[in-house]
């Protein structure tokens, strides 16, 4: 049996309403750092592997857990946040500034749309989530994955809904799913694999 602990990063500057630029470099707030330290203390046993997103806020959230279990191997996987708005257009903006663009993006429900350099399509996000689950297939023990809200939601949605196709309706369904049950900063979402299928624990 494999148990995977998906951990969303701690509160970031963007979550706190501050203006940000490069999505990969958004830092944690002091509260986010405290949340990261608290998460590290929730592990009763050392995981067999620690995985982190390459984005700063996830890597910094993982750091206290890495320091607590220094003998556990650490790997960086493509479990970063879903960046679907052009970073150049969003430079030095707040979440409130971006809200109209966010709403427009999801209303368009085009799973293959790419908003320029540095972004990906919704279909690509789902492919990354599937690939991460495939990569863990056959592992045993436990894995701690430090990632991001919409990426973790993509994993949860895939396990819960098992969509046949990634089309406009699937994209709308994901958006409803994401809004109705958000993953909070440093929330831990557990899934397991029994050798045959993924289950939510």
C-alpha positions as CSV (number, residue, x, y, z in Angstrom):
1,X,0.0,0.0,0.0
2,X,1.2,3.5,-0.9
3,X,0.1,6.5,1.0
4,X,0.7,10.0,-0.5
5,X,0.4,13.2,1.5
6,X,-0.2,16.1,-0.9
7,X,0.6,19.3,1.0
8,X,-0.4,22.7,-0.4
9,X,2.2,25.4,0.2
10,X,1.8,27.8,3.1
11,X,0.4,31.3,2.8
12,X,2.2,33.2,0.0
13,X,2.5,36.9,-0.7
14,X,-0.1,36.4,-3.4
15,X,-2.5,34.7,-1.0
16,X,-2.1,37.6,1.3
17,X,-3.2,40.0,-1.4
18,X,0.2,41.5,-2.3
19,X,1.3,42.3,-5.8
20,X,3.5,39.7,-7.4
21,X,5.4,39.1,-10.7
22,X,7.1,35.8,-11.5
23,X,4.8,32.9,-10.4
24,X,7.8,30.7,-9.7
25,X,9.4,33.1,-7.2
26,X,6.4,34.2,-5.1
27,X,7.6,33.9,-1.4
28,X,5.9,32.7,1.7
29,X,4.7,35.2,4.2
30,X,5.8,34.9,7.8
31,X,2.5,33.1,8.5
32,X,3.2,30.8,5.6
33,X,6.6,29.9,7.2
34,X,4.9,29.2,10.5
35,X,2.4,26.9,8.7
36,X,5.3,25.1,7.1
37,X,6.9,24.4,10.4
38,X,3.6,23.2,11.8
39,X,3.1,20.8,8.9
40,X,6.5,19.2,9.5
41,X,5.5,18.3,13.0
42,X,2.3,16.5,11.9
43,X,4.3,13.6,10.4
44,X,4.3,10.8,12.9
45,X,6.9,8.9,10.9
46,X,9.5,9.8,8.2
47,X,8.1,9.5,4.7
48,X,10.1,7.3,2.3
49,X,10.3,10.1,-0.2
50,X,9.8,13.9,-0.2
51,X,8.7,15.5,-3.5
52,X,8.6,19.3,-4.0
53,X,7.5,21.6,-6.8
54,X,10.3,23.7,-8.3
55,X,8.3,26.9,-7.2
56,X,9.8,28.8,-4.3
57,X,6.7,28.8,-2.1
58,X,6.4,25.0,-2.2
59,X,10.1,24.3,-1.8
60,X,10.1,26.6,1.2
61,X,7.1,24.9,2.7
62,X,8.9,21.5,2.3
63,X,12.1,22.8,4.0
64,X,11.1,22.2,7.6
65,X,10.0,18.6,6.8
66,X,13.3,18.0,4.9
67,X,15.2,19.3,7.9
68,X,13.2,17.2,10.3
69,X,14.0,14.0,8.2
70,X,17.4,14.7,6.8
71,X,17.9,11.0,5.7
72,X,14.8,11.0,3.4
73,X,15.6,11.5,-0.3
74,X,14.2,14.6,-1.9
75,X,13.2,15.0,-5.5
76,X,11.8,17.9,-7.5
77,X,8.9,17.0,-9.8
78,X,6.6,18.9,-12.2
79,X,3.9,19.4,-9.5
80,X,4.0,23.2,-9.8
81,X,1.0,25.5,-9.8
82,X,-1.3,25.8,-12.9
83,X,-0.1,29.1,-14.6
84,X,-2.7,29.9,-17.1
85,X,-2.5,33.7,-17.3
86,X,0.5,35.3,-19.0
87,X,3.1,36.3,-16.4
88,X,4.1,39.3,-18.5
89,X,0.5,40.6,-18.4
90,X,0.2,39.8,-14.7
91,X,3.4,41.4,-13.6
92,X,3.0,43.6,-10.4
93,X,-0.7,42.7,-10.1
94,X,-2.7,41.4,-7.1
95,X,-5.2,38.6,-7.1
96,X,-8.0,41.2,-7.1
97,X,-6.5,42.8,-10.2
98,X,-6.4,39.5,-12.0
99,X,-9.9,38.4,-11.0
100,X,-11.6,39.6,-14.3
101,X,-9.0,37.7,-16.3
102,X,-9.4,34.6,-14.2
103,X,-13.2,34.6,-14.7
104,X,-12.8,35.2,-18.4
105,X,-10.4,32.3,-18.7
106,X,-12.7,29.8,-17.0
107,X,-15.8,31.0,-18.7
108,X,-14.1,30.4,-22.1
109,X,-13.7,26.7,-21.1
110,X,-11.2,26.0,-23.8
111,X,-9.0,23.2,-22.4
112,X,-6.3,23.7,-25.1
113,X,-5.9,27.5,-24.9
114,X,-2.4,28.8,-24.0
115,X,-2.1,32.4,-22.9
116,X,1.4,32.9,-24.2
117,X,5.0,32.1,-23.0
118,X,5.2,30.8,-19.4
119,X,1.7,29.4,-19.4
120,X,0.1,26.0,-20.1
121,X,-3.3,24.8,-21.1
122,X,-5.8,23.1,-18.8
123,X,-5.3,19.9,-20.7
124,X,-1.6,20.1,-19.9
125,X,-2.3,20.6,-16.2
126,X,-4.4,17.4,-16.2
127,X,-1.6,15.6,-18.1
128,X,0.9,16.6,-15.5
129,X,-1.3,15.4,-12.7
130,X,-1.8,12.0,-14.4
131,X,1.9,11.7,-15.0
132,X,2.7,12.3,-11.3
133,X,0.2,9.6,-10.3
134,X,1.7,7.2,-12.9
135,X,5.2,7.9,-11.6
136,X,4.1,6.8,-8.1
137,X,2.4,3.7,-9.3
138,X,4.2,0.7,-7.9
139,X,5.8,2.5,-5.0
140,X,5.1,1.4,-1.4
141,X,5.4,3.2,1.9
142,X,4.7,6.9,2.0
143,X,5.5,10.0,-0.1
144,X,5.1,13.6,0.9
145,X,4.4,15.9,-2.1
146,X,4.6,19.6,-1.5
147,X,2.7,21.4,-4.3
148,X,0.0,23.8,-5.1
149,X,-3.8,24.2,-4.8
150,X,-5.0,23.7,-8.4
151,X,-2.5,21.0,-9.1
152,X,-3.6,19.0,-6.0
153,X,-7.2,19.7,-7.0
154,X,-6.4,18.2,-10.4
155,X,-5.2,15.0,-8.7
156,X,-8.3,14.9,-6.5
157,X,-10.6,15.5,-9.4
158,X,-9.0,12.8,-11.5
159,X,-9.3,10.2,-8.7
160,X,-12.9,11.3,-7.8
161,X,-14.3,11.8,-11.3
162,X,-12.1,9.6,-13.6
163,X,-13.0,11.8,-16.7
164,X,-12.9,10.0,-20.0
165,X,-12.1,13.2,-22.0
166,X,-10.7,16.6,-21.2
167,X,-13.1,18.8,-23.1
168,X,-15.0,22.0,-22.3
169,X,-17.5,20.3,-20.1
170,X,-14.7,18.6,-18.1
171,X,-13.0,21.9,-17.7
172,X,-16.3,23.5,-16.4
173,X,-16.7,20.5,-14.0
174,X,-13.2,20.9,-12.7
175,X,-13.9,24.6,-12.0
176,X,-17.0,23.8,-10.1
177,X,-15.2,21.1,-8.1
178,X,-12.3,23.5,-7.3
179,X,-14.5,26.4,-6.1
180,X,-16.8,24.1,-4.1
181,X,-14.1,22.5,-2.1
182,X,-10.9,24.6,-2.0
183,X,-7.6,23.3,-0.6
184,X,-6.3,25.7,2.0
185,X,-2.7,26.7,2.7
186,X,-0.8,23.8,4.2
187,X,-3.8,21.6,4.1
188,X,-2.8,17.9,3.7
189,X,-4.7,15.8,1.3
190,X,-4.1,12.0,1.5
191,X,-4.5,9.4,-1.2
192,X,-3.6,5.8,-1.3
193,X,-2.9,3.1,-3.9
194,X,-3.6,-0.5,-3.1
195,X,-1.9,-1.9,-6.2
196,X,-5.0,-1.7,-8.3
197,X,-6.5,1.8,-7.9
198,X,-6.1,5.2,-6.3
199,X,-8.4,6.0,-3.4
200,X,-8.9,9.1,-1.3
201,X,-8.1,8.4,2.4
